[in-house]
């Protein structure tokens, strides 16, 4: 029987894969532009249709030939593991080699000894949460791919020593999209594991795109840390396979979260937690994501901010009902909030814009991890809202930083003085993205308010709220520093005329609009997507969330109007009026903004932010943080082996 939803799912899985093949073979710019544009349009339209279909209830698809597909996916896993092993041998990297061999052994054991008992009745499930993830991957992901068309034209002009491999680059981006769709649409953990490992390989290959020694080192760091998570994921599946469930293996997500004996799931839950922690770059695994910033900016935006790292927290949020009933979840919440506080502090010491975005990404993923660990309906609501608002705003910021870097030849925040005057469109979108990350009335602040409410009702809630408050104070510090630089206008030579590629401009503007639209429509998002999802996984759930939020819609509208007026005023001031010299307490200033020092030497008037590396630097905080987070993971496993429940 014809199922339009199945056709939509197959389009989302196969169109990016077919596009990747074409992009790898047809290495011409005009053909590449056409393929990326057509594929992106098809993926966006299909994502919207599938999400719309899920509004009337979960879409459940069962395939008769699922066993045969499972065999092909096992072959894909073998290829991924062997590719990592071969590359580790080529570059003489022992740790990835050993971990890759362990992973290869485990998947062979799983296939040879357990595969026959696997009988997942439903192959694909599109519920309200997976529909949200489909929209993030399908819209934000493809917009970033379109953005990459213009970005990569400038990238090799600025990085002349890097060999041009655009065909390889774009092919990997689209293979990654296929893998991400597979993760959020599959109902079987064995299928999810296959797509999970493909994202690890894509990340590894794209981080090392430039083939510089730093890129190679960072790519292998990323792969071995993600292999730790892959091994934990595989062990979780093997442990679940030993639990009998009506005569078949317990591998369906829908069966697992409704399993009556939660005490039997504490060890698999702890292993799943480690898999999510590694993919989401939580402490002590955070260094792989900051190292990934050596990759071209579209990679940072797509894999390491908006989608791949969201796969980690997606898995944790899916298992939130289990975490809510076990002490494993409480330990996981402490790990997430500890990461949130520490990486927010580390971001203060960074002037590299991509490093700031990396640490703030890890911090916000930590907050989502904490919400998943608590696992109550209110906490899951906060987690899903954080996923949505962070994906949109952070993708926007990464794209803006990449475009700005190519136009001012720097990604240093200190070089972004007066960007609202020099590059008004990019700076305006950057302001929207930064405001979206921490200011009212944007969604991240609303999400944190929801998280506070969830924390207050959780065990150790007082500690969670304190950690959230301190971490949020630190985020205010580093975001406000950056925002102030954009508005600051120092006297200097006028900026040279620059143009933004159409393929860069459209994604940046659309993502900026989406950031505002998501904030204005967050009540609708809760009503149409999140509430139905919560009702489907929590028995007796009733909407108690949006009642108070509805009363604040007028205030939110007023805040948006004020924000719009401020941005308009900033632009009006940049186009007309007098240019005044900096106030320097009576010192004489010439036309270039320089003043005569005490020895009669002219100096440039310059202001800079505080970074305080002596308090918040990586050398000061990183090692102690790794030790503490490792201890918390050990405690989590001890609680899991003891089977401690809440």
GIFENBEL-V111013 format. One record per backbone hydrogen bond with DSSP energy under -0.5 kcal/mol. CO is the residue of the C=O (numbers start at 1). NH is the residue of the N-H. Records with the same first field share a line. If there is no record, write none. Layout:
# GIFENBEL-V111013
CO=NH  NH
This chain:
# GIFENBEL-V111013
3=7
4=8
5=9
6=10
7=11
8=12
9=13
10=14
11=15
13=17
14=18
15=19
16=20
17=21
18=22
19=23
20=24
21=25
22=26
25=27
26=28
28=32
29=33
30=34
31=35
32=36
33=37
34=38
35=39
36=40
37=41
38=42
39=43
40=44
41=45
42=46
43=47
44=48
45=49
46=50
47=51
48=52
49=53
50=54
51=55
52=55
53=56
54=57
58=60
59=61  126
61=123  124
63=66
65=69
66=70
67=71
68=72
69=73
70=74
71=75
72=76
73=77
74=78
75=79
76=80
77=81
78=82
79=83
80=84
81=85
82=86
83=87
84=88
85=89
86=90
87=91
88=92  93
89=92
92=94
93=97
94=98
95=99
96=100
97=101
98=102
99=103
100=104
101=105
102=106
103=107
104=108
105=109
106=110
107=111
108=112
109=113
110=114  115
111=115
114=117
115=118
117=249
119=121
121=123
123=187  188
124=61
125=127
126=59
127=131
128=132
129=133
130=134
131=135
132=136
133=137
134=138
135=139  140
136=140  141
137=142
139=143
140=144
141=145
142=146
143=147
144=148
145=149
146=149  150
147=150  151
148=152
149=153
150=154
151=154  155
152=156
154=158
155=159
158=160
159=162
161=163
163=165
165=169
166=170
167=171
168=172
169=173
170=174
171=175
172=176
173=177
174=178
175=179
176=180
177=181
178=182
179=183
180=184
181=185
182=186
185=125
187=253
188=192
189=193
190=194
191=195
192=196
193=197
194=198
195=199
196=200
197=201
198=202
199=203
200=204
201=205
202=206
203=207
204=208
206=209
208=211
212=216
213=217
214=218
215=219
216=220
217=221
218=222
219=223
220=224
221=225
222=226
223=227
224=228
225=229
226=230
227=231
228=232
229=233
230=234
231=235
232=236
233=237
234=238
235=239
236=240
237=241
238=242
240=243  250
242=244
243=250
245=248
248=245
249=251
251=189
252=256
253=257
254=258
256=259
260=262
261=264
262=265
263=266
265=269
266=270
267=271
268=272
269=273
270=274
271=275
272=276
273=277
274=278
275=279
276=280
277=282
278=281
282=285
285=288
286=289  290
287=291
288=292
290=293
291=294
292=295
296=299  300
297=301
298=302
299=303  304
301=306
302=307  308
303=309
307=310  311
308=311  312
309=313
310=314
311=315
312=316
313=317
314=318
315=319
317=320
319=322  323
320=324
322=325
323=326  329
325=646
326=329  330
327=331
328=332
329=333
330=334
331=335
332=336
333=337
334=338
335=339
336=340
337=341
338=342
339=343
340=344
341=345
342=346
343=347
344=348
345=348  349
346=349
347=350
351=353  413
352=356
353=357
354=358
355=359
356=360
357=361
358=362
359=363
360=364
361=365
362=366
363=367
364=368
365=369
366=370
367=371
368=372
369=373
370=374
371=375
376=380
377=381
378=382
379=383
380=384
381=385
382=386
383=387
384=388
385=389
386=390
387=391
388=392
389=393
390=394
391=395
392=396
393=397
394=398
395=399
396=400
397=401
398=402
399=403
400=404
401=405
402=406
403=407
404=407  408
405=409
411=353
412=415
413=416
416=419
418=421  422
419=423
423=427
424=428
425=429
426=430
427=431
428=432
429=433
430=434
431=435
432=436
433=437
434=437  438
435=438  439
436=444
439=442
442=445  446
443=447
444=448
445=449
446=450
447=451
448=452
449=453
450=454
451=455
452=456
453=457
454=457
455=458
458=461
460=463  464
461=465
462=466
463=467
464=468
465=469
466=470
467=471
468=472
469=473
470=474
471=475
472=476
473=477
474=478
475=479
476=480
477=481
478=482
479=483
480=484
481=485
482=486
483=487
484=488
485=418
486=420
488=418  490
501=504  505
502=506
504=508
505=509
506=510
507=511
508=512
509=513
510=514
511=515
512=516
513=517
514=518
515=519
516=520
517=521
519=522
521=525
522=526
523=527
524=528
525=529  530
526=531
529=533
530=534
531=535
532=536
533=537
534=537  538
537=539
538=541
542=544
545=548  549
546=550
547=551
549=552
550=553
552=556
553=557
554=558
555=559
556=560
557=561
558=562
559=563
560=564
561=565
562=566
563=567
564=568
565=569
566=570
567=571
568=572
569=573
570=574
571=575
572=575  576
578=580
582=584
584=587
588=596
590=593
593=605
594=590
595=597  603
597=600
601=597
603=595
604=606
612=615  616
613=617
617=620  621
618=622
621=625
622=626
623=627
624=628
625=629
626=630
627=631
628=632
629=633
630=634
631=635
632=636
633=637
634=638
635=639
636=640
637=641
638=642
639=643  644
640=643
644=327
